[in-house]
């Protein structure tokens, strides 16, 4: 009986140590339009949109007993097909972890990115420590942001009603890639990746391809 109770206690302890409570700011940029009309989306499908940068800044966060308050993590994604469509193969991710994290926080940030990114961050091909700065806000519409993670950068602005509409039927054609996101679509003025994790880099701008807002996850 004691053996059974001890085994149950160990399982409960392991589960509690992996419990996550995460919330903070979120920025996502892709190499295709996310706020767009269907005709424009169809013109991009499986021609572009294979890459994305997802950035999380933890206002409050923990994995088990490890606190992540004030730290950040960025996931750089490469998919087999346009993100948001059915995929022929698994996505690959390079994780950029806040250089201010200690050893336990570094591991917790990796786990947080895997949980928040879901299937897009399951297959991690590289992890690098970087100075990361993420800022969200600065305009009433909620679309302004800046992410600087060394080899990955994002800058966005709010939509301009007179110049950013192409057909008048734009909407959020693709939802955000991460879990627990409450965000508005935004206009990308700069989206770059110059790292080595995929053997390729990109620079993408002047695109209606971002989400900016917040995230919350408890499990």
C-alpha positions as CSV (number, residue, x, y, z in Angstrom):
1,X,0.0,0.0,0.0
2,X,2.8,2.4,0.9
3,X,4.5,1.6,-2.4
4,X,1.3,2.5,-4.3
5,X,0.8,5.8,-2.3
6,X,4.5,6.7,-2.9
7,X,4.1,6.1,-6.7
8,X,1.0,8.2,-6.8
9,X,2.7,11.0,-4.9
10,X,5.6,11.0,-7.3
11,X,3.3,11.2,-10.3
12,X,1.4,14.1,-8.7
13,X,4.7,15.9,-7.8
14,X,6.0,15.5,-11.4
15,X,2.8,16.9,-12.8
16,X,2.7,19.9,-10.5
17,X,6.3,20.7,-11.3
18,X,5.4,20.9,-15.0
19,X,2.2,23.0,-14.4
20,X,2.3,26.3,-16.4
21,X,0.8,29.7,-15.7
22,X,1.9,32.1,-18.4
23,X,0.8,35.6,-19.5
24,X,2.3,38.6,-21.2
25,X,2.8,40.4,-24.5
26,X,2.8,38.7,-27.9
27,X,4.1,39.6,-31.4
28,X,3.9,37.5,-34.5
29,X,5.1,38.2,-38.1
30,X,4.8,36.0,-41.1
31,X,6.0,36.1,-44.7
32,X,2.5,36.2,-46.0
33,X,-0.5,38.5,-45.4
34,X,-2.8,37.4,-42.5
35,X,-5.2,40.4,-42.8
36,X,-6.3,40.0,-46.4
37,X,-9.1,39.2,-48.8
38,X,-9.5,35.7,-50.0
39,X,-8.4,36.4,-53.5
40,X,-5.1,37.8,-52.3
41,X,-4.6,34.9,-49.9
42,X,-5.1,32.4,-52.7
43,X,-2.5,34.2,-54.7
44,X,0.1,33.6,-52.0
45,X,-0.8,30.0,-51.0
46,X,2.3,27.7,-51.2
47,X,4.3,30.4,-52.9
48,X,5.2,32.2,-49.7
49,X,4.3,32.3,-46.0
50,X,6.6,29.4,-45.0
51,X,8.3,31.4,-42.3
52,X,7.4,33.3,-39.1
53,X,8.8,34.8,-36.0
54,X,6.8,34.5,-32.7
55,X,7.8,36.5,-29.7
56,X,6.6,36.2,-26.1
57,X,7.4,38.6,-23.2
58,X,6.3,37.2,-19.8
59,X,4.7,39.7,-17.5
60,X,3.9,36.9,-15.2
61,X,4.9,33.3,-15.9
62,X,6.1,30.1,-14.4
63,X,6.8,26.5,-15.4
64,X,6.5,24.5,-12.2
65,X,8.4,26.5,-9.6
66,X,10.5,28.4,-12.0
67,X,9.4,32.0,-12.5
68,X,9.8,33.7,-15.9
69,X,8.6,37.2,-15.0
70,X,10.2,39.8,-17.1
71,X,11.9,37.3,-19.4
72,X,11.3,36.7,-23.1
73,X,11.6,33.9,-25.7
74,X,11.4,34.0,-29.5
75,X,10.6,31.2,-31.9
76,X,11.7,31.4,-35.5
77,X,9.6,29.0,-37.6
78,X,10.1,27.2,-40.9
79,X,7.2,25.2,-42.3
80,X,6.8,22.8,-45.3
81,X,3.8,24.8,-46.6
82,X,2.2,28.2,-46.1
83,X,1.5,28.6,-42.4
84,X,-2.2,28.2,-41.7
85,X,-2.7,25.6,-44.4
86,X,-2.4,21.7,-44.0
87,X,1.3,20.8,-43.8
88,X,3.1,18.0,-45.7
89,X,5.7,17.7,-43.0
90,X,6.6,18.9,-39.5
91,X,7.6,22.5,-38.9
92,X,11.1,23.4,-37.6
93,X,11.9,25.9,-34.9
94,X,14.9,27.9,-33.8
95,X,14.4,29.2,-30.2
96,X,16.1,32.4,-29.1
97,X,16.2,32.5,-25.3
98,X,16.6,35.6,-23.1
99,X,20.3,35.9,-22.2
100,X,19.2,37.1,-18.7
101,X,17.8,33.7,-17.9
102,X,19.7,31.4,-15.5
103,X,20.0,27.7,-16.3
104,X,16.6,26.6,-14.8
105,X,14.9,29.6,-16.4
106,X,16.5,28.8,-19.8
107,X,15.0,25.3,-19.7
108,X,11.6,26.7,-18.5
109,X,11.6,29.2,-21.4
110,X,12.2,26.4,-23.9
111,X,9.3,24.4,-22.4
112,X,7.1,27.5,-22.4
113,X,7.8,28.1,-26.1
114,X,7.0,24.5,-26.9
115,X,3.7,24.7,-25.1
116,X,2.7,28.1,-26.5
117,X,3.8,27.3,-30.0
118,X,2.2,23.9,-30.2
119,X,3.0,21.9,-33.3
120,X,5.1,24.7,-34.7
121,X,7.7,24.5,-31.9
122,X,7.7,20.7,-31.3
123,X,10.7,20.2,-33.5
124,X,13.5,22.4,-32.2
125,X,16.6,22.4,-34.3
126,X,18.6,25.0,-32.4
127,X,18.6,27.1,-29.2
128,X,20.5,30.3,-28.8
129,X,20.8,32.8,-26.0
130,X,20.2,36.4,-27.1
131,X,19.5,39.8,-25.6
132,X,15.8,40.2,-26.3
133,X,13.7,43.4,-26.2
134,X,9.9,43.3,-26.9
135,X,7.7,46.3,-26.8
136,X,4.0,46.4,-27.5
137,X,1.9,49.6,-27.6
138,X,2.3,53.2,-28.6
139,X,-0.8,53.7,-30.7
140,X,-4.5,53.6,-29.8
141,X,-5.4,50.9,-32.3
142,X,-3.0,48.4,-30.7
143,X,-0.9,47.5,-33.7
144,X,2.5,49.1,-32.8
145,X,5.3,46.8,-31.7
146,X,9.1,46.2,-31.9
147,X,11.0,43.0,-31.3
148,X,14.8,42.9,-31.3
149,X,16.2,39.4,-30.6
150,X,19.6,39.8,-32.3
151,X,19.2,37.6,-35.4
152,X,15.4,38.1,-35.5
153,X,13.6,41.5,-35.7
154,X,10.0,42.7,-36.1
155,X,8.6,46.1,-36.4
156,X,4.9,46.8,-36.9
157,X,2.4,49.7,-37.1
158,X,-1.4,50.0,-37.1
159,X,-3.3,49.7,-40.3
160,X,-4.0,52.9,-42.3
161,X,-7.6,52.7,-43.6
162,X,-6.9,54.6,-46.8
163,X,-3.7,52.9,-48.0
164,X,-3.6,49.4,-46.5
165,X,-6.8,48.1,-47.9
166,X,-6.5,46.5,-51.3
167,X,-10.0,45.1,-52.1
168,X,-12.2,46.3,-49.3
169,X,-12.9,42.7,-48.1
170,X,-9.9,42.2,-45.8
171,X,-10.3,40.2,-42.7
172,X,-8.1,38.0,-40.5
173,X,-7.7,35.2,-43.0
174,X,-5.2,33.2,-40.9
175,X,-5.5,33.1,-37.1
176,X,-2.5,33.5,-34.8
177,X,-0.1,30.5,-34.7
178,X,0.4,30.4,-30.9
179,X,-2.0,29.2,-28.2
180,X,-3.9,31.5,-25.8
181,X,-3.4,34.7,-28.0
182,X,-5.6,37.8,-27.9
183,X,-4.2,40.0,-30.6
184,X,-5.1,42.3,-33.5
185,X,-3.6,42.1,-36.9
186,X,-1.0,44.7,-37.9
187,X,1.1,46.0,-40.7
188,X,4.8,44.8,-40.9
189,X,7.4,47.4,-41.6
190,X,10.3,45.1,-40.8
191,X,10.6,41.4,-40.4
192,X,14.1,39.8,-40.7
193,X,15.9,36.6,-39.7
194,X,19.7,36.4,-40.2
195,X,20.5,33.4,-38.1
196,X,22.0,30.1,-39.2
197,X,19.5,27.5,-37.9
198,X,17.8,26.8,-41.2
199,X,20.6,27.5,-43.6
200,X,18.7,30.5,-45.0
201,X,17.7,34.0,-44.0
202,X,14.9,36.3,-45.0
203,X,13.9,40.0,-45.0
204,X,10.3,40.8,-45.5
205,X,8.5,44.2,-45.1
206,X,5.5,46.3,-46.2
207,X,3.1,43.4,-45.5
208,X,-0.2,43.0,-43.7
209,X,1.3,40.0,-41.9
210,X,1.5,40.5,-38.2
211,X,-0.4,40.0,-34.9
212,X,0.2,42.1,-31.9
213,X,-1.4,41.7,-28.4
214,X,-1.2,39.5,-25.4
215,X,-1.3,35.8,-24.4
216,X,-2.5,33.8,-21.4
217,X,-2.1,30.0,-20.8
218,X,-2.8,27.9,-17.8
219,X,-2.4,24.1,-17.9
